[in-house]
Amino acid sequence: MARTGPQKIPGARFDLFFGDGRYSGSDMEVNTGLLHTTEGAALYDYDGGGVAPQVTGVPDFNARRLVWHQHFDVDESSRALVNAPGGVQTNTLNVFQVELVGTCDPVTHADWTRRGIQHVYWPEPPDWAVRDLAWLMRWLRDEHGIPLTSGLEWLPYPASYGASRARMSFAQWTSFRGWCGHQHVPENDHGDPGKLPIGRLLAVASGQTLPTTTPAPTPAPVPSEEDDMPYSEADLRRFIREEAASQPVRDANAYANAWFLAFVLSGQPIPGDPWGGLPEQVRSALVDLVGGAVWSRQLPNPNNLDAEGRPRLQPAGDFQVDQDRKADLMAAQGAAQMAAISALATELGKQHPEVNVDGLVARIEQAIAGIGIRLTTTKES
């Protein structure tokens, strides 16, 4: 199948283009648009392209516009949907996928607003975000024939998560044309982009006048002299939650890495019970697979900004730790971390009597010792 029409979005950036590499997709002719929200406040590299959409819209709050970062050609399949064995095709079924940096989760929105994290809450986007997303939708209609229609119910998050009434059947998905959200796709359980104002977007894309009711922008972050760690506890807990929601069983390493990374980067025990009702393979991965994958994972580092003030992506293991404080930090926090881990393991043992709690704690302690060695040698190697 040939790719017809223009394949590069006008004005897009190609700094994270994966269409000519390991994750290049299949040829298709797009006839459906699909909207996601990243549930993060910055662009990231989608695991090197393995879970990327065709394009990501990144808010530029100073310029009041969306910056488009294109990852695949328009008529090239992307990889942001689950495609289970059997059933129907998802990523390759002529669908153009758009990730919108920001959140649809009212809890995350309230937390980020309280903490001064600048973001777009996509159920209530500002006029300029509607304008720029509508422009892309109109361009895709004019150049590739994606209809400016939907006809679907867009549920608010978290009601949109899982097997909601908004989720399409296989037959409905196969025959659908127009615009839908991740919450509508079969074989998937994500609920983004929540109650996106799809009617307003389609109206603006069709040439109707943009309403002037713009929500007040979220305030810019206020630097804190005490905030010398790349992520706060709330950031790390959200990261764990996102990993668990996105890949709870398909990739046990993702959850295990996120859990352990929280301990490493926060420098303090995280309260609560992050074990939850983890499947056995995730619990095993938490002990056995906390090594190199954690340290190679690309994350936005807010302490390392590019020329435009955006966090650069870099391996988690390369996050700067003050060399003079490193040894003291590890020594002082080791006992507190192990106390928290022991408490969590004890709780796990109550829920799952078959688990050898002492053995579990010992193996995690060994893993922490290995990470300590890696921290000590990373900058010296």
Buried (B, 14 or more C-beta within 10 A) or exposed (E): EEBEEEBEBEEBBEEBBBBEEEBEBEEBBBBBBBBBBBBBBBBBBBBBBEBBBBBBBBBBBEEBBBBBBBBBBBBBBBBBBBBEEEEBBBBBBBBBBBBBBBBBBBEBBEBBBEBEBBBBBBBBBBBBBBBBBBBBBBBBBEBBEBBBEBEBEBBBBBBBBEEBEBBBEEEEBEEBBBBBBBBBBBBBBBBBBBBBBBEBBBBBBEEEEBEEEBEEBBEEBEEEEEEEBBBBBBBBBBBBBBBBBBBBEEBBBBBBBBBBBBBBBBBBBBEEEBBBEBEEBBBBBBBEBBBEBBBEBBBBBBEBEEEEEBBBBBBBBBBEBEEEEBEEBBEEBBEEBBEBBBBBBEEBBEEBEEBEBEEBBEBBBEBBEEBBEBBBEBEEE
